[in-house]
Amino acid sequence: MAQARRLKPAGIDSFSECPGRARAALEPRTTPPSIHHTANQMNGKKPAGSRRVLAAHVVEAELEHLDWATRQPALHLFDAGYWRRRVLAVKGRFELTERQLTQLEKIPRRLGSSAE
């Protein structure tokens, strides 16, 4: 079996001079990526794209913004459908507490009553 060639960037004498990510990209992998993917599935870990974030400060900021923005008369250029999509995006992206969920569900109800 042929040995993998290790290429290094020009102007760098050794791999130890490479920044961390560059060094990792240059060094050969010990296990193929498909094995990592399968191991993550077996451990119950979700791929990075489908993880839900538990970040209370981000959720609070998003809820405050949605609540404030949907109360502003000048921002009625966005229809109720837009704000409902934003609410659904927050529900799908973050793990919410019961209080946050209740607060989030009030927004579409308020939009529904103001649209009539």
Backbone as a ProteinNet text record, in pm:
[ID]
protein_1_A
[PRIMARY]
MAQARRLKPAGIDSFSECPGRARAALEPRTTPPSIHHTANQMNGKKPAGSRRVLAAHVVEAELEHLDWATRQPALHLFDAGYWRRRVLAVKGRFELTERQLTQLEKIPRRLGSSAE
[TERTIARY]
84.2	0	89.7	57.1	138.4	119.3	228.5	221.2	163.6	77.1	14.2	118.8	113	205.4	155.8	245.6	210.4	263.5	172.3	210.5	200.8	295.2	288.2	288.4	229.5	224.3	364	376.8	505.5	548.1	676.4	729	722.7	678.6	671.8	767	859.2	962	911.3	820	770.8	621.6	557.9	414.7	383.7	479.4	453.9	434.4	476	456.5	317.9	245.4	112.7	13	-83	-190.3	-268.7	-340.2	-409.5	-495.7	-586	-676.3	-600.5	-502.5	-425.6	-346.1	-288.5	-210.9	-300.2	-419.2	-510.7	-551.6	-567.5	-606.5	-492.8	-369.3	-254.8	-215.1	-237.8	-197.9	-299.3	-252.6	-346	-437.5	-559.6	-656.6	-626.3	-653.8	-630.6	-751.8	-871.2	-991.9	-1072.7	-1137.2	-1216.3	-1335.3	-1381.8	-1492.1	-1620.6	-1641.2	-1764.6	-1773.7	-1660.6	-1661.6	-1705.4	-1655.7	-1697.2	-1847.1	-1897.8	-2040.5	-2124.2	-2084.6	-2158.5	-2149.8	-2033	-2016.9	-2104.5	-2112.6	-2197.9	-2343.9	-2386.6	-2525.2	-2551.3	-2455.6	-2474.2	-2476.9	-2403	-2402	-2523.1	-2607.2	-2725.1	-2696.4	-2576.9	-2544.4	-2604.2	-2656.2	-2712.8	-2603.9	-2612.6	-2518.3	-2531	-2424.1	-2420.3	-2534.3	-2576.3	-2681.3	-2817.8	-2842.2	-2975.6	-2983.1	-2874.3	-2876.5	-2963.3	-3032.6	-3107.4	-3021.1	-3020.3	-2930.8	-2999.1	-2925.4	-2972.6	-2889.4	-2939.9	-2869.8	-2974.2	-2995.8	-3104.5	-3094.6	-2973.3	-2960.6	-2997.8	-2968.2	-3003.1	-3154.4	-3215	-3360.2	-3430	-3384	-3445.9	-3436.2	-3321	-3303.8	-3396.3	-3408.4	-3496	-3642.1	-3683	-3821	-3851.1	-3758.3	-3778.3	-3791.7	-3707.2	-3714	-3846.8	-3886.6	-4013.2	-4130.7	-4130.8	-4238.9	-4241.5	-4125.7	-4117.3	-4156.2	-4098.8	-4119.4	-4264.3	-4331.5	-4470.7	-4565.5	-4519.8	-4602.4	-4581.6	-4482.2	-4450.9	-4540.3	-4614.8	-4701.9	-4622.4	-4501.2	-4420.5	-4369.1	-4367.7	-4313.7	-4422.2	-4537	-4643.3	-4618.9	-4501.1	-4469	-4446.8	-4419.9	-4412.6	-4550	-4600	-4732.5	-4725.1	-4840.5	-4847.7	-4778.8	-4782.6	-4716.7	-4566.4	-4506.3	-4362.4	-4330.3	-4408.8	-4382.1	-4409.6	-4507.9	-4533.6	-4415.3	-4357	-4237.9	-4121.2	-4105.9	-3999.8	-4021.9	-4146.8	-4180.2	-4148.4	-4187.7	-4159	-4008.7	-3934.4	-3788.7	-3727.8	-3777	-3725.6	-3761.6	-3884.4	-3926.8	-3840.2	-3805.3	-3727	-3579.7	-3528.3	-3384.8	-3339.6	-3428	-3388	-3472.1	-3413.5	-3488.7	-3546.5	-3678.7	-3745.5	-3798.1	-3798.7	-3863	-4013.1	-4090.6	-4236.6	-4274.2	-4206.7	-4235.8	-4203.9	-4090.2	-4052.5	-4150.4	-4193.6	-4289.5	-4422.1	-4467.6	-4591.6	-4578.2	-4465.4	-4441.6	-4437.5	-4377.1	-4366.6	-4502.1	-4586.7	-4717.9	-4814.3	-4786.6	-4871.4	-4858	-4743	-4717	-4810.4	-4822.3	-4916.2	-5061.8	-5097.8	-5235	-5261	-5163.3	-5179.3	-5186.3	-5105.2	-5108.6	-5241.3	-5295	-5423.8	-5535.8	-5535.9	-5642.4	-5625	-5500.5	-5479.9	-5505.7	-5500.5	-5522.7	-5670.3	-5757.6	-5901.2	-5959.1
-116.1	0	123.7	219	339.7	428.4	489.8	577.8	713	771.8	900.1	1010.6	1098.3	1211.5	1320.5	1376.3	1484.9	1614.5	1694.8	1822.4	1930.8	2022.6	2133.7	2264.6	2369.1	2498.1	2553.3	2632.9	2693.9	2788.5	2794	2885.4	2831.4	2708.4	2648.6	2530	2530.8	2427.6	2295.9	2302.9	2178.5	2190.6	2077.3	2076.2	2140.3	2142.9	2201.5	2352.5	2415.7	2559.5	2593.5	2495.1	2519.4	2550.3	2639.3	2659.3	2529.8	2518.2	2394.6	2335.4	2413.5	2359.4	2320.2	2403.3	2372.5	2244.4	2228.3	2108.9	1985.3	1994.8	1880.4	1845.3	1947.4	1922.1	1859.3	1889.7	1838.9	1697.8	1663.4	1531.7	1427	1307.6	1204	1160.2	1127	1080.5	936.8	905.8	768.9	681.5	739.9	664.3	742.1	674.1	743.5	816.2	927.2	1003.6	922.9	823.4	744.9	667.8	628.4	557.4	651.5	777.1	875.5	899.5	911.4	938	824.3	701.5	586.3	579.4	606.5	603.7	709.2	827.1	931.9	890.4	823.1	777.2	672.6	585	480.7	538.7	647.9	711.9	800.6	814.4	898.6	1045.3	1077.2	1216.8	1255.3	1376.7	1426	1498.9	1498.7	1577.6	1725.5	1801.9	1941.9	2024.5	1997.9	2076.9	2059.2	1946.9	1921.8	1934.9	1976.1	1993.4	2110.9	2096.5	2208	2270.6	2400.1	2473.3	2503.6	2486.1	2525.3	2646.1	2764.4	2889.2	2988.8	2991.7	3070.3	3217.9	3273.6	3416.3	3448.1	3357.2	3378.4	3368.9	3271.2	3254	3376.2	3423.6	3541.1	3662.8	3683.3	3796.8	3784	3664.9	3641.9	3664.7	3615.4	3635.1	3782.5	3853.6	3997.3	4070.9	4035.7	4102.5	4073.4	3947.5	3912.5	3982.6	3984.9	4050.4	4200	4263.7	4406.9	4437.3	4361.8	4390.1	4370.9	4272.6	4249.5	4351.2	4429.6	4536.1	4671.3	4683.3	4812	4837	4949.5	4978	5006.5	5058.8	5090.7	4965.8	4853.2	4730.5	4639.6	4694.7	4613	4583.8	4623.4	4587.2	4436.7	4371	4224.8	4172.1	4076.2	4022.3	3920.6	3877.7	3782.4	3650.7	3612.3	3488.7	3492	3608.6	3623.5	3599.3	3661.8	3648.1	3506.1	3439.6	3299	3211.1	3239.6	3163.8	3187.7	3310.8	3340.9	3265.2	3259.3	3186.2	3038.2	2981.1	2839.2	2813.2	2908.2	2891.7	2887.1	2971.2	2970.4	2839.2	2791.6	2664.3	2548.9	2550.1	2440.6	2447.3	2567.2	2585	2572.7	2603	2606.7	2513.3	2466.7	2393.3	2497.1	2501.5	2606.2	2554.8	2642.8	2610.5	2630.3	2585.1	2602	2749.7	2832.4	2976	3037.7	3000.1	3052.8	3007.3	2882.7	2830.3	2904.7	2931	3005.9	3146.8	3211	3346.1	3347	3245.7	3237.5	3212.4	3132.8	3102.2	3220.6	3317.1	3436.3	3524.9	3523.4	3613.1	3584.9	3460.9	3437.8	3465.7	3438	3468.1	3617.7	3696.7	3841.6	3890.1	3832.4	3871	3834	3718.1	3675.1	3767.8	3815.3	3904.2	4045.2	4089.1	4224	4230.1	4115	4112.9	4123.3	4091.2	4092.5	4230.7
0	0	0	-83.2	-94.1	28.3	70.4	187.2	144.3	227.3	195.4	196.4	95.1	89.1	181.7	255.4	346.7	286.9	236.4	177.5	283.4	282.1	376.9	298.5	355.4	286.5	261.6	155.5	122.4	233.6	262.6	363	504.7	521.7	654.7	656.1	752.4	758.3	814.7	910.5	968.6	996.4	1015.5	1043.7	1178.3	1268.9	1400.8	1392.7	1282.2	1265.3	1210.8	1162.4	1105.8	1216.7	1190.5	1288.3	1306.7	1416.3	1452.4	1342.8	1285	1183	1057.5	1018.9	898.8	918.7	1038.2	1066.7	1059.3	1115.8	1114.3	972	887.8	749.2	669.8	707.4	632.9	673.2	797.2	844.6	799.7	765.9	721.8	836.1	801.5	901.8	939.4	1063.9	1108.3	1079.6	1081.4	1049	946.6	855.5	754.2	817.5	755.1	811.2	825.2	740	747.3	878.9	934.8	1062.6	1173.9	1171	1271	1261.8	1140	1119.6	1177.6	1150.8	1201.8	1353.5	1409	1554.3	1620	1560.1	1615.8	1613.5	1507.8	1501.2	1608.3	1632.1	1731.7	1872.8	1895.6	2026.8	2048.7	1948.4	1961.6	1937.1	1889.9	1862.1	1727.5	1719.8	1594.8	1517	1384.1	1305.7	1342.2	1324.1	1367.6	1309	1187.4	1124.6	1186.9	1252.4	1305.8	1457.2	1520.8	1666.1	1704.8	1817.1	1873.3	1980.6	1984.7	2072.5	2205.3	2313.6	2445.2	2486.2	2453.2	2482.8	2530.7	2661.2	2719.3	2683.2	2684	2654.6	2510.3	2417.9	2277.9	2260.5	2325.8	2317.8	2375.5	2491	2553.7	2462.4	2401	2310	2189.2	2135.5	2020.2	2057.5	2174.3	2219.3	2242.8	2306.2	2328.5	2196.7	2100.1	1970.3	1900.3	1896.9	1831.8	1898.6	2030.7	2103.4	2072.3	2076.2	2048.8	1903.9	1810.2	1668	1625.5	1682.6	1642.3	1704	1799.5	1859	1790.8	1703.4	1641.4	1520.8	1520.1	1405.6	1278.4	1291.6	1173.6	1103.4	1172.3	1113.3	1056.3	1025.9	967.5	819.8	769.7	632.7	620.7	734	734.9	773.7	698.7	729.6	843.2	889.9	1001.2	965.3	838.3	794.5	817.8	795.3	819.3	966.2	1055.2	1198.3	1246	1186.9	1222.5	1182.8	1066.7	1023.9	1119.2	1164.2	1261.2	1391.5	1437.7	1560.2	1542.7	1428.7	1402.8	1395.8	1341.5	1334.1	1474	1563.3	1700.8	1768.7	1747	1807.4	1759.2	1631.7	1575.6	1607.7	1630.1	1647.9	1792.5	1886.5	2026.5	2111.7	2220.3	2321.8	2416.4	2427.4	2503.3	2635.9	2734.6	2861.4	2843.3	2939.9	2931.8	2924.8	3004.9	3004.8	2868.9	2810.9	2679.8	2573.1	2582.1	2485.7	2495.2	2616.6	2636.6	2580.3	2609.2	2559	2406.7	2347.8	2202.7	2138.3	2202.4	2145.4	2153.5	2239.2	2248.8	2125.1	2061.8	1948.5	1831.1	1781.4	1669.9	1708.5	1835	1878.5	1872.9	1917.5	1913.6	1769.3	1681.9	1540.6	1476.6	1515.3	1460.3	1499.9	1624.1	1669.7	1614.1	1588.3	1534.7	1385.1	1316.8	1172.2	1138	1233	1206.1	1213.8
[MASK]
++++++++++++++++++++++++++++++++++++++++++++++++++++++++++++++++++++++++++++++++++++++++++++++++++++++++++++++++++++

